[in-house]
């Protein structure tokens, strides 16, 4: 009987996690399509949203926060390959997660990674456009996929330190 409960919990958690990944992916891609085709940002424009938030277009040829910039074709496809491998591994972990919180965190990471993967394949770089700044402080330009990935990692870290849980790293 307990095997059935675990299987049901795992299936429910996985469905939820993959649904989160899909919604995150769709929101990310819709926002990027709007930036590219519904604004003048590709022509060098800027949209001031608030005193501390602007939309600007930046093509990120690296990974998070512009690290490991790849100008060569081989570098681009190495990043694509790495991302595909990461998405597969995280999807396997998500499928095995029996806790909804863990599955949602993994779903955020998977959805974000696929969103940036689509950009890299389609455009050769990731579409970044959210620019936060205040006073003399300037944050990196990022996108919704990056936000999902960061939120998912924070969720996994939080889950791994919960006293009632053996840690997110064990796949539960």
N, C-alpha and C positions, 0 to 999 in steps of 0.2 A: 504494500500500500504506500509506504513512504517513497518508493521509487517513482510511483505515479505522480505523487505530489511534487517531487523534485522536478520531474520531467515537465509537468504542467507549469510550474513556476519558471523553469528555464525557458520554455517555449513562450510564455507570456512576456517575460523580461526581454527575450530576443525580439519579439514582434514590436514591443515598445521601442527598443533601442534602434531597430532598423527604420521604424516610422520617424523617429527623431532625426536620424541620418538623412532620410528622404526630404523631410520638411526643411531641415537646415540647408541641404544642397539646393533645393528649389529657391529658397529665399536668397541665398548667396548668388546663384546664377541670375535670378531676376534683377537683383540690385546691380550686378555688373553689366547686364544688358542695358539697363536704364542709363547707367553712367556712360556707356560707349555709344548708345544710339539715341538717347533721349535728352542729352545735355550737350553743351559746347565744351566739355572738359577735354575731349580728344584734340581740340584746337587750341589748347592752352588756357582754357577758362578756369574759373574758380567759383564755387558756390559757398558763400558765407552762411552757415546754418545758425550758429550762435557765436558769441564773442570768443568762444574757446574751441569751436568745431567748424571745420571747413571740409568741403569735398574738393579734392584735386586728383588728377590722374597721374599715377606713378606705375610704370611697368617694372615689376620686381622679377629679375632673372635669377634670383637666389632662393633661399628658403626663408623662414621666419626672420623678420627684422632685417631683411636684406643681406643676411649672412651667406657666404659661399656663392657670390654672384657668378653666373655661368654665361659667358658671351659666346661660347662655342656650341656647335650643334651637338657634339658628343657630350658636353657637360649638361646640356638641356635634357638629353635622353637618359643620361645617368640619373638625374633627379627624377625623371618620370619613372624609371625602373625602381628606384628606391621608394617612391611614393606608392607605386602599385604593390610592392612587397609589404610595405607598412599597412596598407589598406586591407590586404588579404589577412595578415596576421591579426590585426585588430578586429576584423570581422569574425574570424574564428573564435577569438576571445569573447566577443560580444555574443556569439551564438551559444557559447557555453556558460555565460553568466546567468546565475539564478537569482540575482538581486536586481530589481528594476533600477535602483540608483546607479549601480555599476553599468548596466546596459545603456542607460541614458547618457552617462558620461562618455562611454565608448562610442555611442551613436553620434554625439556631437563631434568627436574627433574624426570619425569615419566620414561623416557628411562634409566637414570642413576640408579634409584631405582630398576627397573626390572633387570638391568644388575648385580647389586650386590646381588639381591635376588636369581637369578639363581646360582651364585657362592655359596651362603650360603646353598642352597638346595643341589646342586651337590657335593660340596667339604667340607661342614661344616664350611667354612670360605671364606672370600672375597680375591680374588687374587689382591694384590697391588704390583706395580712394578716400578713406576716412582719415582725416588729419586733425589730431587733437593738440591744442597748445594753450598755454596760459602764461602771461607775463613773459619771462625769458625762457620758459620751459617749452620744449617742442618734442612731442612724441613721434614715434615712427608712423608712417602712413600704412594703414592696414585695411582689411576688408572683413566682411561678415564671416567668411570661412576661418580667418585667423582668430576672430573672437570666439567662434564655436570651439576651435581647437584648444584655446587657452582655458575656456570654461570647462571643457571636458577633462583636461589635465588637472585643473584645480579640483574638480569633482572626484577624480580617481585618487588624488592625494588625500583629500578629506576622508574618503571612504576607507583608505588604507590605515588611517589613524583612529578610526572609530573603535572604541573598546569592545563593542559587541560583534566585531567582525575580524576575521583572521587576516584581512588585507585584500585589496583589490588585485594585487599581483597574483594571487592564487586562482584567479578566474571566477571567484564566487561573488 
